[in-house]
Amino acid sequence: MDTVEAEIREEHLLAAMLSAPRVGPLLAQLGVNGAGDPPVLEEIRDARRRGGLSAVDAEALTGLGIDLDAVVSRIETQLGSGVLDDSQRRERQQRSRLAFSTGTKLTLQAGRHQAVARGDRELREEHLLMGLLARRGLVADALGVRGVTTATVLAALDPDGPAQGRAS
């Protein structure tokens, strides 16, 4: 994610979490490695290029006889590279400011709900990860196909079961 972006999206939160001290090792334990340019981030970039259609969506279309990559390539040949990527459209429209995307704002809100539900007094990176997983979208789909779900994160955080009313 070395390009200049017009907004902070959910995948930017995930990229930061991959190297975060608490969540990075947790994700690695669950099979999502943050070294270099992780495949999960590449998959999300590819999905953005395909207009937001995930790898799971592409497989479903293949089952119907539709080669999504061929369709996207043809569209890009006719209309330009990245034309289906909504983040690139926003970048062209909003070059002057960096803002949180609506999805990121909702992720922060979902993370806050996770913290409250767990009895924690501060919003930490594991809450943001669970916030990402609680919302349907490219990041949750990309992590879900790798077996990272809210349930697996909770199990890894609380191997002996959920703690009640922890003080942070």
N, C-alpha and C positions, 0 to 999 in steps of 0.2 A: 504494500500500500504506500508506495513512494510518491505517488502523484499528489498534487495539490488538490484538495477537495473543497467543495463549497459548503459542506455541512458534515457534522460528526454523526455517522450512522452506527447502527448496531454492530456491524463487523469491525468498526474501529474499537469499540468497547471490547469485543472478543480478542482482537489483536493485542490490546493492552493486557488483558487478563492472561493470555498465554505465557507472559513473562512475569506476571505478578507473583509475589512471594507466597501467598496463600493458595491462590487458585491455579497457578501454573502447574505446580506439582500434582494437584488434585486432578486436573485435566490430563496430565501425563499418565497418572495412575489409571484413568479411565480410557486411555488409548489415544488421546489427542495430544500430539507433540507440538511444542511451540518453537522448535529450533528452525532457524532459517526462514523460509517462506512456507509455512505449513499447508498441506493439501486442503485443509478445511477452508482456509482463506482463499485459496485459488478456486475452489469449488464455488464459493460465494461470489467471487468476481465473475466467474463464468456464468453463473445464474443471472447476475445483473446484466451481463452482455446479452443474454437470451431474454431480456425483458422481464426478469424476475421469476422465470421458470427454473425450478430446482432440478437436480439430477434425477430425483424421483419422478418429477413431471416429465422430463425428457424420456425416461424409461417407459412411462405409461404411453406416451405418444409413439414411441418406437413399436410398442405392442399393437398399436393401431395402424402401423405401416407408415408413420410420419417420421422422417429424419429431421429432427429439430435443428441440428447443427447445419445441415444443408439449407434449410429454410432461412436460418439466421445469416448464413454466408451470402445467400442470394440477396436478401434484403440489404445487407451491408454493402454488397457490390453496387446495388442500385442507388442507395440513399446515403451511404457513408458509414465508416467504421463507428461502432458504438451507438448507432442511432436508436436502438431499443433500450439502452441503459438510461433509466430515468435520472440517475445521479449526474450523468454528464449533461443532460438538459438543464438541470438545476444549476450546475456549475456555470454554464454559459449565461444563465439568467442572473445569478447572484455572485458575481466575482468580488464584490466589495466587502462581504462580511462572512464570518464563519459562525454557524449556528448549529444547535442540536436539531436533528431531524425529528419529525413527529414520532417515529418509531423509537428513537433513542429516549425521548421524553417519556414515552409510555413504558419503556424498559426501566428507566430510573424510578418511575412510580411503582411498577411491579416489584422492583427490588426493595423499595421501601416497605411495601406490603409484606414481603418475605421476611424482612428484618423484624417487623412488628409481630408477625405470626410466630416467629421463633423466640420472641421475648428478648431480642437484642436491642441495645440502646443506641447503636450507631449503624450506619449504612456501610457495609464492607464489601469487598470484591466478590465474596461468595454469594451475597445477596443479589448483586448485579448479575452474576452468572445465572442464578435461579430466575431472575427477572427476564433475562434473555430467553430462557427455556420456557417460561410461562406464557410467552407471547408466540403466536403462530407467525412464522416468517422464515426467511432464508437462513438465518443463523440457527434457529431452533431446528429446522429441517436438516441442515448440514451436520449439526451435532447429534441429532436424533438417529440418523442413519449409522452413526458411529457408536451408538449405544449410550450416549450422554443425554440423560433426561433429568427432570427434577428429582425423580425417585432415586436414580443412581447417584446423583450429587448428594442428596440428603443421606443416603446410606453410607457414602464415603465420609461425609462430615460427622455423622453420628453413628459409628459402627455398633454401638450398644443401644441404639434407639434414641428418639428425640429427647433432648433435655428440656425441662420445664422451667420457664422464667429465668434464664441465665442473665446474669449481670455482665455487661461488657465493659 
